[in-house]
Amino acid sequence: MRPRLRTDVEIIRTSPTRYVLTDPQNGGRFAFSSAERQLLHLMDGQRAADDIRRDYAQRFGREISGRVLRDFVHQLERNGLLETANGGPIAAGPDADAQTLPQHATPEERAARRLNRRLDWAVVLFGWMVHPLLLVPYLALIAVGIVALVRNFELYLYDMSRVAEQVPQWVLLPLSLAQTILFMNLPRELAVAIACRRLGGWVRWFGVYWLNGLLPFFLCDTGDSIRRMSATGRWTVLLTGAVIQSVLGALYTLMWLMNEPHTFPAIFGLLQILPWMVATFFHLNPFVRLDAYRVLCVLANEPRWWERAQAETHAWLHFQPSPEPLARRERFWLRAYGLGSYAWIWLLRLAYIIGGTAWLIFRMQGIGALLAVIALIVWYRTPIGRILMASSMTASQIRSGGRWWVRWPVRLLVLAGLIALGFVPYAHEVGGECSIAPAAEHGVRAQVSDEIVAVFVSEGDWVEAGARIAELSGREIVPLYDQRVAELAEAQSDLDLLLAGSREEDIRMAEQEVELWRLRLEYAENELAREKDLFDKGQGNSEDLREKQIERDSAAKLFETSQEKLARVKEGARKEEIDAARARVEAARARLAAIEKQKALLTITTPIAGNVVTQNVKQRAGQVVQPGELVATIQDTRKLRVLIDGDEMSTLARPGQRVKVRFWGLDGELFEGTVASVATAAADTEELNVEPVRSDREALIKTSSARPRESYRVRIAVELDRLDGRLRPGLTGQARIVIDDGLFWQALWRPIARYFKVAVWSWLP
């Protein structure tokens, strides 16, 4: 193909970057950019397509792809602007409707005609879905989906983490990619194609496009049809993809929320949410040639904004002259956009090379490393090919393949190398995140509710076992202690009094009291006898007789009581009274012992020796603590150990196996050790993260805001071979335990076999 522009056409420059080509035969007018004007200049009928691309790159410092050049030539042919071999013009063919094609139409043009005819049937069936009147319900649905996602974003993260933990990454990623392409990307591009045909446009190509040879996705190429539409049609086609994509994302979000968790519809909708957010970000990024870029091209009335910005920025950064005459304002915006596009490209590359490869290796280990290398080769296949083709010897071998006695030995050597790679020794290792913990750690706690009046240690101090940490005021315990001491003294005095017996003075007083009441009794009896004689003689009355009788009875009773008292005084205290007094003494002594224990608790001590690691412990003076509340933490750092939180495969670890550990805080320095113990049961991650000095209540408070997770880990304790003074409790890193020796093939096959033996086996009837 050696295209040549017709000699009778007229090209007029209308601005520094705009040209208009006029066809004198039919009066047609066509607008061209400066880059397209340079291509027209090179189409002299002497240069082939490869020569045009080479001369264009050498002269203007930028490359043009073969596909872009071919499409440009075909567009000129359809409009009859090129000459045939005999010098006559090529008849112009239809463009927008393209119901018929000229006889010289290419296979691509004929395929495009068949495609558009099929899309016309799709317009009949589904054209109503891109009607402007549906924009209002579409926007309402999108708003509902976004609000639902924002309000349930924590639940979304939780459900995604569960799916990621239950399904292997090498299975989840391909399935999610296929689901995204079929149920997100394909409907979007079909909607764009239907909208283009419904508004009279021409779809040039529709199919699968590979991004850097790695990621496939469907793409609808509308060519320059959008530029020929009305303003309404142009904006309808441009916005259809974004609107339909957002509608699908909202529908998938509602599908996830409206179905029971862990069911197929819920998981199906859940896996579509992240691709929706990522796709929306890329389509709204003006440095990616998708929706935002197309809108930018329409607003700037420049379909090749990216190419012009790249060429202008490349020339500016390499101190070369500008490839086209530009106004100052236009040059500024082209360079600004070019710098932004360069920054975006390098950011994307670094994200993949550093983040993507590290994630693949961390998640899939040997398989991930192999996939990362293959992806890098595919991604940079063009510069690799350019380097290989730079040598004449390599280029000739690649083009011809060499002689058979060269080709086949090379192929066999490559095959043998790949097979031999699988027999490279590759140890089977397990491990995970790890942290340094002290051999002994104790939380010093208050045992009574009181105010801290003094703190005797500071952060970092070394204390011995039994050392004082803090002192409580004892504002309630100290007075109660004094009261208990007084009660014991009183009870002991009563007991001593009973044991000492009666004094002689008490006996004499009791005898005198008996004698006194005896005399009173004799006097009362004489008075009663005298009154009785008078009554018998008729000289007294009954009232006086009754009164004397009462006085005599009372005196007799008191005399009897005084005799009993005298007997008790002479006999002393009874055994029962002494026992009761002794019981009161013991009770008082027990109450005193109890309060003494509480008083001893006012001095808070440590049962172990170690360093005080509680921050700002001095500032606890004046605070009121409750029983069981943590006052300070003591860590015995004379001996440290490493705790590994391994996955469920870590149950294969056994005591005595060698361990390699690298800590983040020590710049990845290697430490080696030996497995000391392996937990007998797997535990939830949240349980393992609770500090040993925390009580159950404190642990509950700490994890109450976190959602429960089904991420179980096996705790492994490791004894290090050497202890470094730089090691500190709490340092984190990664640890690897060598389970057994093996080959690279076994490392690749092990996760695949495990998944089929467990997950796929569970699916079988």
Salt bridges, closest charged atoms under 4 A:
ASP8 OD2 - ARG6 NH2 2.84
ASP23 OD1 - ARG6 NH2 2.81
GLU36 OE2 - ARG304 NE 3.35
ASP44 OD2 - ARG47 NH1 2.69
ASP51 OD1 - ARG54 NH1 3.05
ASP55 OD2 - ARG47 NE 2.73
ASP55 OD1 - ARG54 NE 3.96
ASP71 OD2 - ARG204 NH1 3.78
GLU83 OE1 - ARG4 NE 3.79
ASP95 OD1 - ARG78 NE 3.64
ASP95 OD2 - ARG228 NH1 2.75
GLU109 OE2 - ARG78 NH1 3.32
ASP120 OD1 - ARG197 NH2 2.94
GLU165 OE2 - ARG709 NH2 3.30
GLU189 OE2 - ARG188 NE 3.13
ASP221 OD2 - ARG67 NH2 3.48
ASP221 OD2 - ARG204 NH2 2.98
ASP224 OD2 - ARG228 NH2 3.46
ASP291 OD1 - ARG188 NH2 2.66
ASP291 OD2 - HIS283 ND1 3.29
ASP291 OD1 - ARG294 NH1 3.58
GLU302 OE1 - ARG18 NH1 3.06
GLU302 OE1 - ARG308 NH1 3.04
GLU307 OE2 - ARG289 NH1 3.46
GLU312 OE2 - ARG331 NE 3.72
GLU312 OE2 - ARG335 NE 3.14
GLU324 OE2 - ARG308 NE 3.01
GLU330 OE2 - ARG308 NH2 2.80
GLU429 OE1 - ARG736 NH2 2.35
GLU451 OE1 - ARG475 NH2 2.28
GLU487 OE2 - ARG484 NH1 3.57
GLU487 OE1 - ARG591 NE 3.46
GLU504 OE1 - ARG508 NH1 3.93
ASP506 OD2 - ARG503 NE 3.54
GLU511 OE2 - LYS570 NZ 3.56
GLU513 OE1 - LYS565 NZ 3.70
GLU515 OE2 - ARG518 NH2 2.18
GLU522 OE2 - ARG518 NH1 2.45
GLU527 OE1 - ARG530 NH2 2.76
GLU527 OE1 - LYS548 NZ 3.63
GLU543 OE1 - ARG546 NH1 2.91
ASP553 OD1 - ARG552 NH2 3.28
ASP579 OD2 - LYS575 NZ 2.91
ASP579 OD1 - ARG582 NH1 3.71
GLU586 OE2 - ARG589 NH1 2.98
GLU629 OE2 - ARG620 NH2 3.38
ASP636 OD1 - ARG638 NE 2.87
ASP645 OD1 - ARG715 NE 2.58
GLU669 OE2 - ARG722 NH2 3.14
GLU669 OE1 - ARG726 NH2 2.57
GLU672 OE1 - ARG658 NH2 3.26
GLU691 OE1 - ARG694 NE 3.42
GLU698 OE1 - ARG445 NH2 3.34
GLU710 OE2 - ARG162 NH2 2.60
ASP721 OD2 - ARG658 NH2 2.48
ASP724 OD2 - ARG722 NH1 3.65
ASP724 OD2 - ARG726 NH2 2.87
ASP740 OD1 - HIS428 ND1 3.73
